[in-house]
Amino acid sequence: MKIKKNTVVLITLFGLTVLLNIVAWLSTGFCDFYVENIFPLWLNTYSRFTSVFPFSVGEILIIAGLLLIVGGVISYAVLMYKKEGKRLLITKIYGKIIAWILVCVALIQTLNCFILYHCTNFGDKYGIKAEEHTVEDLIALGDIVTEIANQYADKVNRDDEGKFSPEGDLGDRAIKAMQNLGKDYPQLDGFYPNPKPVINSFFMSQQYLMGIYFPFTLEANYNKDMYKVNLPDTLCHELAHLRGFILEDEANFIAYLACIKSGDEDFIYSGAVSALKYIRNNIEEFGTQEDIDRFYQNLDNNILLDWNMSYEHWEEVQQDESAIIPSDVVNTVGDIATDTSLKLNGVEDGMNSYGRMVDLMLDYYYEEIKNG
């Protein structure tokens, strides 16, 4: 039996996808070579192209994909009803189309996402030695970052209600912050596409999502509706993914470094305040009530205001009864999908990995903490 050329190509692409994933799981060296020498090719060509558009190409693709699924199901049902004698042929055609879509999706995900999960981690790559830490170290870290946030809490631009209200092009400033950090960490140096706001940001807010890296268009997308104190840090986080750092804890840590080293008051404050949320969670889990009380007492009132404003945004969305799909459903499905994706790529603690940035921060500040 002669196999058609398009079937051979399909099988070859499927085999390549499987092979790349197997090699990625087995060889860190292969993944490091890929992210340093091959992944930048996509970034400097395809990502430059998608960056030209002022809107999120990824969001358009998602909408088009949903319409394609609905249209495909309807057209298949209609054809199966009207073309009774050709049902087998129709099923074969639709089956091939679905197979091509699935293989292409899997290959792109592998090239722009899955391989990146198995690279040398940021700390090992740049000599940030992993150490054992105590609760006292955690408290000291809280003091260090609190001091940074307090220093800038009154310097950043605020509106008449005291809300954090940065001005200017935050996307361009985020790119400059990341390129500046690239002087110390070479993998972060180079081209960055323009971060894109998501038009349907309400849907992101239903999932408590602030940003998303879209591997099919190599874009950094962000929630335009969220409270703005999170925005500078989020932009840097999503841009970190575009330089090959796909792990969430590493992207969080890189975003923190980019912000506090940027020389930009809005970014320094955003990075510190965002990091403090994770430090707060750790202190509340491992510290005493006295530690927790002391942590909150040391915070500038503007930090508490910004946290409250951010919380109010999320709650307002969750309680919005006009949502097409209830927020609790969207949030639950989103959490399951994200947690499953992370675990399938070897991140054993799934979504809890976001908070591991605190471990990286403790390692980064180790000498400063130990020397008091």
Stockholm file with secondary structure:
# STOCKHOLM 1.0

chainA/1-372         MKIKKNTVVLITLFGLTVLLNIVAWLSTGFCDFYVENIFPLWLNTYSRFTSVFPFSVGEILIIAGLLLIVGGVISYAVLMYKKEGKRLLITKIYGKIIAWILVCVALIQTLNCFILYHCTNFGDKYGIKAEEHTVEDLIALGDIVTEIANQYADKVNRDDEGKFSPEGDLGDRAIKAMQNLGKDYPQLDGFYPNPKPVINSFFMSQQYLMGIYFPFTLEANYNKDMYKVNLPDTLCHELAHLRGFILEDEANFIAYLACIKSGDEDFIYSGAVSALKYIRNNIEEFGTQEDIDRFYQNLDNNILLDWNMSYEHWEEVQQDESAIIPSDVVNTVGDIATDTSLKLNGVEDGMNSYGRMVDLMLDYYYEEIKNG
#=GR chainA/1-372 SS CCCCHHHHHHHHHHHHHHHHHHHHHHCHHHHHHIIIIIHHHHHHHHHHHHHTSSSCHHHHHHHHHHHHHHHHHHHHHHHHHHCGGGHHHHHHHHHHHHHHHHHHHHHHHHHHTGGGGGSCCHHHHTTCCCCCCCHHHHHHHHHHHHHHHHHHHTTSCBCTTCCBCCCSCHHHHHHHHHHHHTTTSGGGCSCCCCCEEETTHHHHHHTTCCEEEETTTTEEEEESSSCGGGHHHHHHHHHHHTTTCCCHHHHHHHHHHHHHTSCCHHHHHHHHHHHHHHHHHHHHHHSCHHHHHHHHHTSCHHHHHHHHHHHHHHHHHHTCTTCSSCHHHHHHHHHHHHHHHHHHTTCTTGGGGGGGHHHHHHHHTHHHHHTC
#=GC SS_cons         CCCCHHHHHHHHHHHHHHHHHHHHHHCHHHHHHIIIIIHHHHHHHHHHHHHTSSSCHHHHHHHHHHHHHHHHHHHHHHHHHHCGGGHHHHHHHHHHHHHHHHHHHHHHHHHHTGGGGGSCCHHHHTTCCCCCCCHHHHHHHHHHHHHHHHHHHTTSCBCTTCCBCCCSCHHHHHHHHHHHHTTTSGGGCSCCCCCEEETTHHHHHHTTCCEEEETTTTEEEEESSSCGGGHHHHHHHHHHHTTTCCCHHHHHHHHHHHHHTSCCHHHHHHHHHHHHHHHHHHHHHHSCHHHHHHHHHTSCHHHHHHHHHHHHHHHHHHTCTTCSSCHHHHHHHHHHHHHHHHHHTTCTTGGGGGGGHHHHHHHHTHHHHHTC
//
